[in-house]
Amino acid sequence: MATEKDVESGRPTRLGWYQTMFNQGAVTPEVTNHTYKGAGTEEDPYIVTWIANDPRNPMEWPTWYKWFITQLVAIATLAVAFVSSAYTGGLDKVIVQFGVSQEVVTLGVSLFVVGFALGYVFHVQSTTPRSSPPAQG
């Protein structure tokens, strides 16, 4: 998809849906030509802010789209919570079918719940500076 600007119209570059959501490397001419405050040094770092009419700025998305994203995330979160224990109702059949103990079939739910906890810790570690610990109380 093209990210070319219509210079004569004066309108900002419009990104397609795919580029907005998945291609975080798509750089528009507005981003390239914007003058950022600061010198880019350690003493005077660049101050990065949203550029006016930036299609990736969620504060400028239409209200209906913000609500759509909110509902989508809420439904996905609810689904994951239900899925974590969905197969526990059939554990007796799993024990009979595969000839395993109660501890082995319970391991699936246990690991799923542990994945919830460790997934958060690893996500926090990957998005925060390395100088701070992953969980601070």
N, C-alpha and C positions, 0 to 999 in steps of 0.2 A: 504494500500500500504506500502510496506516495505521501510525503510530508512536505510537499512544496507549498510555499506561501504565494498567494495571489497578491503581488506587490501593489498593483493598481487599486485594488479594493480597500487596502489598509486593514483588512480583517486578519486576526491571528491565525496561525496554522491550525488546521483541524486534524486531529489524529483519529484513526478508526478505532472501533471497539477493541479489536485484537491488540493493537499497539498500546492502547491505554491500559489494558488489563495485564498483558503478558510480556510485552516487549519493553522492559524498563530501560533499555539502552537507546530507545528512539529519542533523538535529540532534535528539537525543532530549532529553526533559525532564531526564534526569540530567546531561547536559552543560550545559544552560542553568542549572540550579540548583546546580551544583557550586561550592564555594568554593575558588578557586585561591590558592596561596600567592603573595605579592607584591602590589604596588600598581598594577602596570601602567605604571610610569614607567620612564624610562631608568636611573635609579639603583636601582630596585627592580622589575625586570620580573616578569611572571607566570611561574611555574614550572609548565609544563604536563606533567602525568603522566597515566598511564592511570587511568581511573575504575574502581572495582571493578565486575566483571561487565559490562564494556564489550564488546559483541558484535564490535567491530572490533579488539580486542586480540588479535594472533596468538598470544600466549603462552597465551591461554585457549581456543584452538581445540582440538577433539579431535585426538588423535594421528593417527588415520586421515586426517583432513582435511589436516593438515600434510604427511603423506607424499604425499597425492594431489597437492597443489600442487607439491611438490618434483619428483615424477615428471613432471608436466605441463610444467614449465619445462625439465626435463632433455631430454625428448623434443622439445620445440620447438627447443631449442638444437641438438640433434643434427640435426634436420631442416634447419635453416637452414645448418648446416655442409655437409651433403650437397648441398643445392640450389645452393650457391654454385658448384659445378663440375659440376652435373648435365648440362648441355647440351654440355660440351666434347667428349664422345664423338662427337657428330654434327656437329662443326664442318666437316668435309669436305663434307658434304651441304649445309650452309648456304652455304658458299662457292660451290658449283655452282648451287644453287637461286637465290641472289640475285646472283651474279656480283660478289662483293666480295672484297677482299684478306684475307690472314691477319691483318693488323693490325686490321682493322675487326671481325672476328668475335672476336678476342681482347679487344677493348675491353669487351665485355659482362662477362666474368669480372673484368677489371681494375677496372671501375667498381663491381662488386659488392664486391670486397675493399676498395676505397677507402671504400665506404659503411660497411663494418664499422668502419673506423678513425675516420672523421669522425662517424659516428653516436654513437660513444662520447664524442668530444670535445664535441660539441654537447650531449649529454645531461648531461655533467658540468658544462658551463657553465650550463645552465639550472637545475641543482639546487644549485649552490654559491653562496655570496655573491659579489657582483660584485668584491669587493676582492681576491680571490685568483685567480691564473692557472689555466687549465683543467688543466694537467698540471704537477705539481711532482715533481722527481726526487730 
